[in-house]
Amino acid sequence: MIRSDTRQRALAVLLAIVTLTSSITAGVVFAAGPAAAHDDHTAGGGTDGSNEWATDSDAFRKETVLSGLQRPTETVFLPDGRMLVIQQGGEILIDDPDTNGGAETYLDLKNVDSIESQRERGLLGIALAPDFQQSGEFYLYYTRLANPNAEEKVDTDPRNVLAKFEHVENGGGTASRGEPAGESIEDAILWRNEIRAGNSIVCCHFGGGLDVGPDGKIYITTGDEFQGWRAQDLSVPDGKVIRLNQDGSIPQDNPYANDGDPETLGEIWASGLRNPYRAKFAPNGNFYIGEVGGNKEPESQEDINIGQKGANYGWPDCEGTCEDPSYTDPLYTYSHGESGFRPGAAVTVGPVYTGDAYPDEYDNVLFYSDYNDGWIKYLTLNDDGTEVGASYNFARQAGAIVSMTTGPDGALYGTNYIGQTGEGSIIRYVYEGTDADTVPSIDSTSVTPQSGAAPLDVTFERPPATPTATT
């Protein structure tokens, strides 16, 4: 049931009509309307493996919010509802839905740093500080060249970095801008990771998940840089979950911060990951990690893990369910053969839905998508979010989704990296329901008294439970 007054207003209208009637039959029954979409999940899609998708029905409408983007990688909302969209090349756009005036450039890293954005390098992640409304601080995860003027490309010293920036309100709306925190970009950089292998710059597998946990710590998910052994090596930060204080220092309660081994890195919080491209904290504190799997078709697995201190998720020794107590198995996994439409797969974990614009059955589901196959699905979870009930189909032709979030309007927003025109976009799914879903049907009613001279006052007793659209 949608959490709105729609049903109650409809009921009030019906009751007003009842007061004009002098004789009414007995028995009030609220009949369930037809499903808003498909199958056993009434306003949702069919279970994974079926060909029934929630957004195939009239209940959902897909909208394009922004178009003409250049390789967008993530979208976040400011506390006042304005939207920031980061693009791999380094430009960040700000859009104000209240003005409909179009997005403006909020910050371009090319103007403040030597960003490098070829292949999978570039601007990959953004997170707001917990006290953003007071401090205006936010964090970016991106690739830069520490020595951009070197004669040889390998000597440009490429690194993935975490840097702190500040929001400048200016006149508000799309006039606001972002700038490095500190007097220079070097002052803004909190953490560095070299991405060089011998005489080559690493092309791929840098992860990209960036979020601030309920503990106030910054979490970054890094990839194995196409060298699987690095995910198991605690002397390098690759294929890991990195956990930092907001000033970039190492929390002393990290699992290897005080282990007595000078070879291990204190910033490592978990290990054994291949390419954890997206990671999100849920409101209950669970840290969900979407890990893109290997290249063996069709048996390679896409994993959704729950972040745990000191966990080892098994890569490159295994993926999916490892059946080895040394490794932490995923919350959910699917093979490339099960993914659907073509060889390969690339999972992106999205938000746990806590909005109020979708039916109740979407409460606390975990959305996830596949960049390769272009779909969005969701997992129903138990009360603490640590076990999966089932996977359901949401949208079969969502696009090349690389991140998802819930907007202030309660809609699911997706960052579409590239469309058929070669440009990216921001999309959202708006729930509209159906007449049968929003207005209760009444099979019969009863009132006291049943007859009398007009005008006649009658008493109507409500059912003990609020009617819903579910069966």
C-alpha positions in Angstrom: 0.0 0.0 0.0 1.2 3.5 -0.8 1.8 5.6 2.3 -0.5 8.4 1.3 -4.0 9.7 2.1 -5.4 8.6 -1.3 -7.3 5.6 0.0 -8.7 7.5 3.0 -9.9 10.4 0.8 -11.6 7.9 -1.5 -13.3 6.3 1.4 -14.5 9.6 2.7 -16.2 10.4 -0.6 -17.9 7.0 -0.5 -19.2 7.6 3.0 -20.6 10.9 2.0 -22.6 9.1 -0.7 -23.8 6.5 1.8 -25.4 9.2 4.0 -27.8 10.1 1.2 -29.0 6.5 0.9 -32.0 5.3 2.9 -31.5 1.6 2.6 -28.1 -0.2 2.5 -27.3 -3.9 2.5 -25.1 -5.6 5.1 -21.4 -6.6 5.1 -18.5 -4.4 4.3 -15.7 -6.2 2.3 -12.7 -4.4 0.7 -11.6 -6.4 -2.3 -8.0 -6.5 -3.3 -7.4 -4.8 -6.7 -5.5 -6.5 -9.4 -1.7 -6.5 -9.2 0.0 -3.3 -10.1 2.6 -5.2 -12.0 3.3 -8.9 -11.9 3.2 -12.3 -10.2 3.5 -13.1 -6.5 5.1 -9.7 -5.6 2.0 -7.7 -6.2 3.4 -4.3 -7.2 6.7 -5.8 -8.2 8.3 -8.1 -10.8 8.3 -11.8 -11.0 11.0 -13.8 -9.3 14.4 -13.9 -10.8 14.4 -16.2 -13.9 10.9 -15.3 -14.9 10.1 -12.9 -17.8 8.0 -10.6 -15.7 9.3 -7.2 -14.8 7.8 -4.5 -12.5 8.3 -1.7 -14.9 6.6 -3.4 -17.8 3.3 -2.5 -16.2 1.6 0.9 -16.2 2.4 1.2 -12.5 5.9 2.6 -13.2 7.1 5.3 -15.5 10.7 5.7 -16.6 11.8 9.3 -16.9 15.0 10.9 -18.2 16.1 13.6 -15.7 19.3 14.7 -17.4 20.7 13.8 -20.8 23.7 14.5 -23.0 26.1 13.5 -20.2 29.7 12.4 -20.8 30.5 9.1 -19.0 28.6 9.9 -15.8 29.6 7.6 -13.0 27.6 8.5 -9.9 24.8 10.8 -8.6 24.3 12.1 -5.1 21.6 14.5 -3.6 22.4 17.4 -1.4 20.3 17.8 1.7 18.2 20.4 0.1 17.3 18.2 -2.9 19.8 19.5 -5.4 21.7 16.9 -7.4 25.4 16.4 -8.1 26.4 14.2 -11.0 30.1 13.2 -11.4 31.5 12.4 -14.8 34.6 10.2 -15.4 36.5 13.0 -17.2 36.4 15.1 -14.0 33.4 17.4 -14.4 30.8 17.6 -11.8 27.3 19.0 -12.6 24.8 20.6 -10.3 21.1 20.5 -11.1 18.3 22.1 -9.2 14.9 20.4 -9.8 13.1 23.4 -8.4 14.3 25.8 -11.2 14.3 23.5 -14.2 17.0 25.8 -15.6 19.4 23.0 -16.6 22.5 21.7 -15.0 25.6 23.8 -14.5 29.3 22.9 -13.9 29.8 22.7 -10.2 33.5 21.7 -10.3 35.9 20.6 -13.0 38.9 18.6 -11.7 40.8 19.5 -14.9 40.9 23.0 -13.6 42.3 22.2 -10.2 44.3 18.9 -10.7 45.9 16.7 -13.3 43.1 14.1 -13.6 43.7 11.1 -15.9 40.5 9.5 -17.2 41.4 6.9 -19.9 40.1 3.3 -19.7 38.7 2.8 -16.3 40.6 5.6 -14.7 39.1 9.0 -13.8 36.5 10.3 -11.4 34.8 7.3 -9.9 33.2 8.1 -6.6 31.7 10.9 -4.4 30.4 11.0 -0.9 29.1 13.8 1.3 30.5 14.3 4.8 28.0 13.5 7.5 28.0 17.1 8.6 27.7 18.5 5.1 25.0 21.0 6.0 27.4 22.6 8.5 30.8 22.0 6.9 30.0 21.8 3.2 32.7 19.0 2.9 32.6 16.2 0.4 35.0 13.5 -0.8 36.1 12.4 -4.3 37.9 9.3 -5.4 39.7 9.8 -8.7 42.9 9.2 -10.7 45.5 11.9 -11.0 49.0 12.3 -12.3 51.4 13.4 -9.6 54.1 14.3 -12.2 52.0 15.2 -15.3 54.9 16.9 -17.2 57.2 13.8 -17.2 58.6 12.9 -20.7 57.7 9.2 -20.3 54.1 8.3 -19.6 55.0 5.8 -16.9 56.9 8.5 -15.1 53.8 10.7 -14.7 53.3 8.9 -11.4 49.6 7.9 -11.8 47.7 7.4 -8.5 44.2 6.9 -7.3 43.5 9.4 -4.5 40.9 10.3 -2.0 40.5 14.1 -1.7 38.4 16.5 0.3 36.5 19.4 -1.3 34.2 22.1 0.0 30.8 23.4 -1.1 30.5 27.1 -1.8 26.9 28.2 -1.8 27.2 31.5 -3.7 23.6 32.4 -4.7 22.3 28.9 -4.3 20.5 26.9 -7.0 22.9 26.0 -9.8 25.2 28.9 -8.9 26.9 26.9 -6.1 30.4 25.6 -6.7 32.9 23.1 -5.3 36.5 23.7 -4.6 39.5 21.9 -3.0 39.6 22.0 0.8 42.9 23.7 1.8 45.2 26.1 0.1 46.2 23.7 -2.7 45.1 20.4 -4.2 48.0 18.7 -2.4 46.5 19.9 0.9 43.2 18.4 -0.1 44.5 14.9 -0.8 43.9 12.5 2.1 45.1 9.1 0.7 47.1 7.9 -2.3 47.5 4.6 -4.1 50.0 4.1 -6.9 48.5 2.4 -10.0 51.6 1.3 -11.9 52.7 -2.2 -12.8 56.4 -2.3 -13.8 56.7 0.1 -16.7 53.0 0.3 -17.4 50.0 2.3 -16.1 47.3 -0.1 -14.9 44.2 0.2 -17.0 41.5 -1.2 -15.0 39.9 -2.7 -11.8 40.1 0.3 -9.5 36.8 -0.4 -7.6 35.1 2.9 -7.0 32.8 2.5 -4.0 33.0 5.5 -1.6 30.8 6.1 1.4 30.9 7.4 5.0 29.7 4.8 7.5 27.6 5.4 10.6 30.8 5.3 12.6 31.9 8.5 10.8 34.7 6.7 8.9 35.4 6.9 5.2 35.2 3.5 3.3 36.7 3.0 -0.2 36.5 -0.2 -2.2 39.5 -0.7 -4.4 40.1 -3.2 -7.2 42.9 -5.7 -7.8 44.3 -3.7 -10.7 44.0 -6.7 -13.0 46.5 -8.6 -10.8 44.5 -11.0 -8.7 47.3 -11.8 -6.2 47.2 -8.3 -4.9 43.7 -8.9 -3.4 45.3 -11.3 -0.9 48.5 -9.3 -0.3 48.0 -7.2 2.9 51.1 -5.0 2.0 49.2 -3.4 -0.9 45.9 -1.5 -0.8 44.4 -3.2 -3.9 41.4 -5.5 -3.9 40.5 -4.2 -0.4 38.1 -2.2 1.6 40.0 0.8 2.9 38.8 2.5 6.1 40.0 6.0 7.1 39.3 8.8 9.5 37.9 11.9 7.9 41.3 13.6 8.0 42.8 10.6 6.1 44.5 9.1 9.2 44.2 5.4 10.0 41.7 4.4 12.7 43.4 2.5 15.4 40.6 -0.1 15.6 41.2 -1.3 12.0 42.1 -5.0 12.0 45.8 -4.5 11.0 46.5 -1.1 12.5 48.3 -2.6 15.5 49.0 -6.2 14.4 52.8 -5.8 14.9 53.6 -6.7 11.3 55.3 -3.8 9.5 54.4 -5.2 6.1 50.6 -5.0 6.5 48.8 -1.7 5.8 46.8 -0.3 8.7 44.2 1.3 6.4 43.0 -2.2 5.2 39.6 -3.2 6.7 38.8 -6.2 4.5 40.4 -8.0 1.6 40.0 -10.6 -1.2 38.0 -8.5 -3.7 38.3 -8.4 -7.5 36.6 -5.2 -8.6 34.1 -3.8 -6.1 32.8 -1.0 -8.2 30.1 0.2 -5.9 29.4 -0.1 -2.2 26.6 1.5 -0.1 25.8 1.7 3.6 22.2 0.9 4.5 20.3 2.9 7.1 20.8 0.0 9.6 24.6 0.1 9.1 25.1 -2.8 6.8 27.7 -2.2 4.2 26.8 -3.8 0.9 29.5 -4.3 -1.7 28.9 -5.1 -5.4 31.9 -7.1 -6.6 32.3 -7.6 -10.4 33.4 -11.2 -11.1 35.9 -12.9 -13.4 36.0 -13.5 -17.1 35.4 -17.2 -17.3 32.1 -17.8 -19.2 29.6 -18.8 -18.1 30.7 -19.9 -14.6 32.2 -16.6 -13.2 30.2 -15.1 -10.4 28.9 -11.6 -9.5 28.9 -11.2 -5.8 27.0 -8.9 -3.4 28.9 -9.0 -0.1 28.3 -7.6 3.4 31.3 -5.6 4.6 32.8 -7.1 7.7 35.9 -6.1 9.7 38.8 -8.4 8.8 36.8 -10.4 6.2 38.6 -12.1 3.3 36.2 -12.6 0.3 38.3 -15.1 -1.5 39.5 -13.6 -4.7 41.4 -14.8 -6.7 41.2 -18.2 -5.0 37.5 -18.4 -5.4 34.4 -16.4 -6.2 30.7 -16.9 -5.3 30.2 -19.4 -2.5 33.8 -20.5 -1.7 32.9 -23.4 0.7 36.1 -22.6 2.6 35.9 -21.3 6.2 38.9 -19.1 5.5 36.7 -16.9 3.3 33.5 -14.9 3.8 30.8 -16.0 1.4 28.6 -13.4 -0.3 25.1 -12.4 0.7 24.0 -13.1 -2.8 25.7 -14.4 -6.0 24.7 -15.1 -9.6 26.7 -16.6 -12.4 27.3 -15.0 -15.8 25.3 -17.9 -17.3 22.3 -16.8 -15.1 22.7 -13.1 -15.8 20.7 -13.2 -18.9 21.1 -11.6 -22.2 24.7 -11.9 -23.4 28.1 -13.2 -22.2 29.7 -11.4 -19.3 28.2 -9.5 -16.3 29.0 -6.5 -14.1 27.1 -6.1 -10.9 26.4 -2.7 -9.3 24.9 -2.6 -5.9 22.3 0.1 -5.2 20.5 1.5 -2.2 18.3 -0.3 0.3 15.0 1.4 -0.4 13.6 3.5 2.5 11.6 6.0 0.4 7.8 6.5 0.6 6.9 6.7 -3.1 6.7 2.9 -3.8 4.4 0.3 -2.4 5.1 -1.2 1.0 6.5 -4.4 -0.5 9.5 -2.4 -1.6 10.4 -1.4 2.0 14.0 -2.3 2.7 14.7 -4.2 -0.5 18.2 -4.0 -1.9 18.3 -2.8 -5.5 21.1 -4.1 -7.7 21.8 -3.8 -11.4 24.0 -5.3 -14.1 25.9 -2.9 -16.4 26.5 -5.6 -19.0 22.9 -6.8 -19.3 21.2 -3.5 -18.7 18.7 -4.7 -16.0 17.7 -3.7 -12.5 16.6 -6.2 -9.9 16.1 -6.2 -6.1 16.5 -8.5 -3.2 14.0 -9.0 -0.4 15.9 -9.2 2.9 15.3 -10.4 6.4 14.8 -7.9 9.3 18.5 -7.3 9.8 19.4 -7.4 6.1 21.8 -10.4 6.4 19.7 -13.0 4.5 18.0 -12.9 1.1 14.5 -14.0 0.7 14.3 -13.8 -3.1 15.5 -11.8 -6.1 12.8 -10.0 -8.2 12.9 -8.4 -11.6 12.4 -4.6 -11.7 13.5 -3.1 -15.1 14.7 -5.1 -18.0 16.0 -2.2 -20.2 17.3 0.2 -17.7 20.6 0.9 -19.6 24.2 0.8 -18.6 23.6 1.6 -15.0 26.8 2.3 -12.9 25.2 3.6 -9.8 21.8 4.0 -8.2 20.3 6.1 -5.3 17.0 7.1 -3.9 16.0 10.7 -4.6 14.3 13.0 -2.1 11.1 12.3 -4.0 11.3 8.7 -3.1 12.0 7.5 -6.7 14.9 5.2 -7.7 17.5 7.1 -9.7 20.0 5.4 -12.0 23.2 6.8 -13.5 23.3 5.5 -17.1 26.9 5.6 -18.2 26.3 5.5 -22.0 23.2 5.1 -24.2 22.5 4.4 -27.8 23.5 7.9 -28.8 26.9 7.6 -27.1 25.9 9.9 -24.3 25.0 9.2 -20.7 21.9 10.2 -18.7 20.2 10.2 -15.3 17.0 8.3 -15.2 14.4 7.7 -12.5 11.4 5.4 -12.0 8.2 7.1 -10.8 5.5 4.9 -9.3 2.0 5.9 -10.5 0.0 2.8 -9.5 -3.4 2.1 -11.1 -7.0 3.0 -10.3 -7.5 -0.4 -8.8 -4.3 0.0 -6.7 -5.2 3.4 -5.2 -9.0 3.3 -4.8 -10.6 0.5 -2.7 -13.5 -1.4 -4.1 -16.5 -2.0 -1.8 -18.6 -5.1 -2.4 -21.2 -4.3 0.3 -21.8 -2.0 3.3 -23.8 -1.9 6.5 -25.1 1.1 8.4 -27.3 1.8 11.5 -30.1 2.7 11.3 -31.1 1.2 7.9 -34.0 3.5 7.2 -35.6 6.8 8.2 -36.7 10.2 7.0 -34.2 12.3 5.1 -31.8 13.8 6.1 -30.8 10.6 7.9 -27.7 10.2 10.2 -26.1 6.8 10.0 -23.2 5.1 11.7 -20.5 3.4 9.5 -18.0 1.1 11.2 -14.5 0.8 9.6 -12.9 -2.5 9.1 -10.3 -3.3 11.8 -7.4 -3.1 9.3 -6.5 -0.6 6.6 -7.2 -2.0 3.2 -4.2 -2.8 1.0 -3.6 -3.6 -2.6 -1.9 -6.9 -1.7 -3.4 -10.3 -1.7 
